[in-house]
Amino acid sequence: ANNYEWISGNEKINKLYRVIYLEEIINREKTLFQFTYEYLKLNPNDCLWVEDDWVYTLNDMEKLKQRPFDPDWCYKDPRNL
């Protein structure tokens, strides 16, 4: 697997070991949400990196799970939850 480093500002956060690319999948936001939530429940120390330096943790996903599903969830900064 390729290793990529996540950079947030000037701070190195962690290393990225796997990449999933979803394009042209019906309801991809819901599929991504469900997959990410289940994956992070099994791997709580991992996280999901989405465009624009947004990193979702299990805690973030659990907060989102408590709300009605928002199809734009992955286009929003999780720090604003």
C-alpha positions as CSV (number, residue, x, y, z in Angstrom):
1,A,0.0,0.0,0.0
2,N,1.1,3.5,-0.6
3,N,1.8,5.7,2.4
4,Y,0.7,9.3,2.4
5,E,1.1,11.8,5.2
6,W,-1.8,14.0,6.2
7,I,-0.9,17.6,6.7
8,S,-3.2,20.0,8.5
9,G,-1.7,23.5,8.4
10,N,1.9,22.9,9.5
11,E,1.1,19.9,11.6
12,K,1.6,16.3,10.6
13,I,-1.5,14.3,11.8
14,N,-0.9,10.7,10.8
15,K,-0.2,8.5,7.9
16,L,-2.8,7.4,5.4
17,Y,-2.5,3.8,4.3
18,R,-5.6,3.1,2.3
19,V,-7.6,5.1,-0.2
20,I,-11.1,4.5,-1.3
21,Y,-12.4,6.4,-4.3
22,L,-16.1,6.6,-4.8
23,E,-17.4,8.1,-8.0
24,E,-20.6,7.6,-10.0
25,I,-22.2,5.4,-7.3
26,I,-25.9,5.9,-6.7
27,N,-26.3,7.4,-3.2
28,R,-22.6,7.5,-2.7
29,E,-22.8,9.8,0.3
30,K,-25.1,7.4,2.1
31,T,-22.9,4.4,1.1
32,L,-19.8,6.3,2.3
33,F,-21.5,7.2,5.6
34,Q,-22.6,3.6,6.3
35,F,-19.3,2.1,5.3
36,T,-17.3,4.7,7.3
37,Y,-19.4,4.3,10.4
38,E,-19.2,0.5,10.4
39,Y,-15.5,0.6,9.6
40,L,-14.7,3.0,12.4
41,K,-16.7,1.0,14.9
42,L,-14.3,-1.9,14.1
43,N,-11.2,0.4,13.9
44,P,-11.8,3.2,16.3
45,N,-8.3,4.6,16.1
46,D,-8.6,5.1,12.3
47,C,-10.3,8.0,10.6
48,L,-11.7,9.1,7.3
49,W,-10.0,11.9,5.4
50,V,-12.2,13.8,3.0
51,E,-11.3,16.7,0.7
52,D,-10.2,20.0,2.1
53,D,-8.3,18.5,5.0
54,W,-11.5,17.3,6.8
55,V,-10.9,14.3,9.0
56,Y,-13.8,12.3,10.4
57,T,-13.4,10.2,13.5
58,L,-15.7,7.6,15.1
59,N,-16.8,10.3,17.5
60,D,-17.8,12.6,14.5
61,M,-19.6,9.8,12.8
62,E,-21.5,9.0,16.0
63,K,-22.6,12.6,16.3
64,L,-23.9,12.5,12.7
65,K,-25.6,9.2,13.3
66,Q,-27.7,10.8,16.0
67,R,-29.2,13.2,13.5
68,P,-31.4,12.8,10.5
69,F,-29.3,11.8,7.5
70,D,-27.8,14.8,5.7
71,P,-26.6,13.8,2.2
72,D,-24.1,16.7,2.3
73,W,-22.4,15.4,5.5
74,C,-19.1,14.7,3.8
75,Y,-19.0,18.1,2.2
76,K,-19.1,19.8,5.6
77,D,-16.2,20.5,8.0
78,P,-16.7,18.0,11.0
79,R,-15.3,20.6,13.4
80,N,-18.6,22.4,12.9
81,L,-20.8,19.5,14.1
